[in-house]
Amino acid sequence: MHPQTQPELAAAARRATDVTLAAARLVGRVLGNVERLVVDTTRDALAVARESEALYRTASEAAAGVAVAVRASPRFTRILAEAARLAARYRLHQTHAAIVGAEAAEEALDALHHSSAERLFALCVE
């Protein structure tokens, strides 16, 4: 190494100081951003937890109300069961329609409408 002059040493020291200060500022900004991220994440997680608890309470109360209605009315149970049965039949028809041709699917849908109307009429007359 060559012996350096006083001005060269001073310039090297300034560059080292500038680099160190820039690195310190960068670390400070990163830490500030991380802190804000943690605070925001905590706030959002607490909000989600509160909303989840509220949803659970609402769903639980609604389910309790439905349970009371179902226990109180066997007819209500039959209506729900028939609605589920009809929904299932129409879902099966969609699958069946994708397999058979359009004409066969149309005929099957007409038959499904007819039988569904008969079932619903019988349920209403009951």
Buried (B, 14 or more C-beta within 10 A) or exposed (E): EEEEEEEEEEEEEEEEEEEEEEEEEEEEEEEEEEEEEEEEEEEEEEEEEEEEEEEEEEEEEEEEEEEEEEEEEEEEEEBBEBEEEBEEEEEEBEEBBEEEEEEEBEEBBEEBEEEBEEBBEEBEEE
